[in-house]
């Protein structure tokens, strides 16, 4: 019984010429070269010709377009297309062809027909599948500080075949962000996918780094588009820091960065004051520095201020010399009177119990002619306010 089934199977195979033609399928990226194989192996029959048909977007009906004659070789029929090239071998009954610079209109089904004598035609259909890599773009939307959820960015993978996958990597941002994705199919078989990013515009996410990750069959590797989130807000936390060489720096947090302006209340800045960006520096310590100084930080969303007071006295170095001489004279007169009264003996060892003077010791006053020497980088005692 098994021998009869095997014999019947062999007979049916010999009557089915399609089973004797080897071929396959081809998947190719837009613009590349596709290979369409067709071969009739292990036969002693004579080759008459190999012909090709196609059913594509450009030719929706079966269309004979290429013939490989056993005697005269390959030729086009029903119009030529020089993108097709015969790369097989007539002696081996190999009708493989190649199609260069493949377009979307070439996608479809291709049929190879091998005509042998005496068995006749042997057919094999094979699909040509096209991959189109997407055109990618990232559009950010700078937002203003607030409490309501807003649109932050769009990531687009346009004209992809098949549709691309678009996702967001937001692991570096501490606050949860929401995403949506929409895919639109086009008549030419491609699709455009847009993924949107939403979140509450807080200072916590300002400057946060996120990534749009795009994967598609038409790409050799995933495409990563980085984005730095921008949340715009007016200047806050304005402070004045002491720097080297009697300099003071005005600092603030703002986006975009604030423009810094230095002023003195009721007066213009003294000649010995120099301003370089956010830094105010005094080249010499003179009495004309005295006053209330204002640091203003401003951008298009608002402004904020900080203040500190500078006092330099008019006491000169000559005055301090005279003060020292006067102090020496007074100490000398006091010593002479002590000697005259005889009380100096009680100050000698063993001449009486020492008594603690209840009056505080005399000391020279602190030099008011200098600015307070602050440690470099330390904050200046100042006041700040957000301007209306």
Residue pairs with C-beta under 8 A, 6 or more apart in sequence:
13 19
13 20
17 119
17 120
17 121
17 122
17 123
18 122
18 123
18 124
20 40
20 41
20 43
20 122
21 38
21 39
21 40
21 112
21 114
21 122
21 123
21 124
22 37
22 38
22 39
22 40
22 41
22 124
23 36
23 37
23 38
23 39
23 112
23 124
23 125
23 126
24 37
24 126
25 126
25 127
25 128
25 129
26 34
26 35
26 36
26 126
26 127
26 128
26 129
27 129
27 130
27 131
28 34
28 102
28 128
28 129
28 130
28 131
29 130
29 131
29 132
29 133
29 218
30 102
30 103
30 104
30 130
30 131
30 132
30 133
30 161
30 218
31 101
31 102
31 103
32 102
33 98
33 99
33 100
33 101
33 102
34 98
34 99
34 102
34 106
34 128
35 87
35 96
35 97
35 98
36 52
36 96
36 97
36 98
36 99
36 110
36 112
36 126
36 128
37 96
37 126
38 50
38 52
38 88
38 94
38 95
38 96
38 97
38 112
38 114
38 124
38 126
39 88
39 92
39 93
39 94
39 95
39 96
40 47
40 93
40 114
40 116
40 122
41 93
43 93
43 116
45 116
45 117
45 118
45 119
46 70
46 116
46 117
47 70
47 90
47 93
47 114
47 115
47 116
48 70
48 115
48 116
48 117
49 67
49 68
49 69
49 70
49 115
50 67
50 68
50 88
50 90
50 93
50 95
50 112
50 113
50 114
50 115
51 64
51 66
51 67
51 68
51 112
51 113
51 115
52 64
52 65
52 66
52 67
52 95
52 97
52 110
52 111
52 112
52 113
53 62
53 63
53 64
53 65
53 110
53 111
53 113
54 62
54 63
54 65
54 108
54 109
54 110
54 111
55 61
55 62
55 63
55 108
55 109
55 110
55 111
56 105
56 106
56 107
56 108
56 109
56 128
57 104
57 105
57 106
57 107
57 108
57 189
58 105
58 106
59 65
59 108
62 111
63 78
64 77
64 78
65 76
65 77
65 78
65 79
65 81
65 84
66 74
66 75
66 76
66 77
66 84
66 86
66 97
67 74
67 75
67 77
68 74
68 86
68 88
68 90
68 95
69 75
70 90
73 86
73 90
74 86
76 84
83 99
83 100
83 101
84 97
84 98
84 99
85 97
85 98
85 100
86 95
86 96
86 97
87 96
87 97
87 98
88 94
88 95
88 96
88 97
93 114
93 116
95 112
95 114
99 106
99 128
102 128
102 130
104 130
104 132
104 161
104 188
104 189
104 190
106 128
106 130
107 128
107 129
107 130
107 189
108 127
108 128
109 125
109 126
109 127
109 128
110 125
110 126
110 127
110 128
111 123
111 124
111 125
111 126
112 123
112 124
112 126
113 121
113 122
113 123
114 121
114 122
114 123
115 121
115 122
116 122
130 161
130 189
131 161
131 162
131 216
131 217
131 218
132 159
132 160
132 161
132 190
132 218
133 160
133 216
133 218
133 219
134 157
134 158
134 159
134 160
134 164
134 192
134 193
134 214
134 216
134 218
134 219
135 157
135 158
135 159
136 155
136 156
136 157
136 158
136 214
136 223
136 225
137 155
137 156
137 158
138 153
138 154
138 155
138 156
138 212
138 225
138 227
139 153
139 154
139 155
139 156
140 152
140 153
140 227
140 229
140 230
141 150
141 151
141 152
141 153
141 154
142 230
142 231
142 232
143 150
143 151
143 152
143 201
143 230
143 231
143 232
144 201
144 231
144 232
144 233
144 301
145 201
145 202
145 203
145 231
145 232
145 233
146 200
146 201
147 200
148 200
149 178
149 198
149 199
149 200
150 198
150 199
150 200
150 201
151 196
151 197
151 198
152 177
152 197
152 198
152 199
152 201
152 229
153 196
153 197
153 210
153 212
153 227
153 229
154 194
154 195
154 196
154 197
155 166
155 168
155 194
155 195
155 196
155 197
155 212
155 214
155 225
156 166
156 192
156 193
156 194
156 195
157 163
157 164
157 166
157 192
157 193
157 194
157 214
157 216
158 192
159 186
159 190
159 191
159 192
160 190
160 191
160 192
160 193
160 216
160 218
161 189
161 190
161 191
161 218
162 191
162 216
162 217
163 183
163 185
163 191
163 193
163 216
164 191
164 193
164 214
164 215
164 216
164 219
165 193
165 214
165 215
165 216
166 181
166 193
166 194
166 195
166 212
166 213
166 214
167 179
167 195
167 212
167 213
168 177
168 179
168 195
168 197
168 210
168 211
168 212
168 213
169 210
169 211
169 212
169 213
170 176
170 177
170 197
170 210
172 208
172 209
172 210
173 205
173 208
173 209
173 210
173 229
174 204
174 205
174 208
175 199
175 200
175 202
175 204
175 205
176 199
177 197
177 198
177 199
177 205
177 210
178 197
178 198
178 199
179 195
179 196
179 197
179 198
180 195
180 196
180 198
181 193
181 194
181 195
181 196
182 193
182 194
182 195
183 191
183 192
183 193
183 194
184 191
184 192
184 193
184 194
185 191
186 192
195 212
197 210
199 205
199 229
201 231
202 231
203 231
203 233
203 253
205 229
205 231
206 229
206 230
206 231
206 233
206 255
207 228
207 229
207 230
208 228
208 229
209 226
209 227
209 228
209 229
210 226
210 227
210 229
211 224
211 225
211 226
211 227
212 224
212 225
212 227
213 222
213 223
213 224
213 225
214 222
214 223
214 224
214 225
215 222
215 223
230 255
231 255
232 255
232 256
232 301
233 254
233 255
233 301
234 254
234 299
234 301
234 302
234 303
234 304
234 386
235 252
235 253
235 254
235 258
235 297
235 298
235 299
235 302
235 303
235 304
236 252
236 253
236 254
236 304
236 386
237 251
237 252
237 253
238 250
238 251
238 252
238 295
238 297
238 304
238 305
238 306
238 384
239 250
239 251
239 252
239 306
239 379
239 380
239 382
239 384
240 248
240 249
240 250
240 251
240 295
240 306
240 308
240 379
240 380
240 382
241 248
241 249
241 251
241 377
241 378
241 379
241 380
242 248
242 374
242 375
242 376
242 377
242 378
242 379
242 380
243 249
243 279
243 281
243 376
243 377
244 376
245 281
246 281
246 282
246 283
246 285
246 371
247 279
247 280
247 281
247 282
248 279
248 280
248 281
248 293
248 308
248 380
249 278
249 279
249 280
250 260
250 262
250 278
250 279
250 280
250 295
250 297
250 306
251 278
252 258
252 260
252 297
252 304
254 297
254 299
254 301
255 299
256 299
256 300
257 299
258 297
258 298
258 299
258 303
259 297
259 298
259 299
260 277
260 278
260 295
260 296
260 297
261 295
261 296
261 298
262 269
262 273
262 275
262 280
262 293
262 294
262 295
262 296
263 269
263 293
263 294
263 296
264 270
264 291
264 292
264 293
264 294
265 291
265 292
265 293
265 294
265 307
266 291
266 292
267 291
269 275
270 282
270 286
270 288
270 289
271 288
272 282
272 283
272 284
272 286
272 288
272 289
273 280
273 281
273 282
273 283
273 289
274 280
274 281
274 282
274 283
275 281
278 295
280 293
280 295
282 289
282 310
282 371
285 312
285 369
285 370
285 371
286 312
287 312
287 313
287 314
289 310
289 312
289 371
290 310
290 311
290 312
291 309
291 310
292 307
292 308
292 309
293 307
293 308
293 309
293 310
294 305
294 306
294 307
295 305
295 306
295 307
296 303
296 304
296 305
296 387
297 303
297 304
297 305
302 386
302 387
303 386
303 387
304 384
304 385
304 386
304 387
305 384
305 385
305 386
305 387
306 382
306 383
306 384
306 385
307 382
307 383
307 384
308 380
308 381
308 382
308 383
310 371
311 368
312 368
312 369
312 370
312 371
313 368
313 369
314 369
315 367
315 368
315 369
316 369
320 367
323 364
327 364
338 344
345 351
345 352
346 352
347 354
374 380
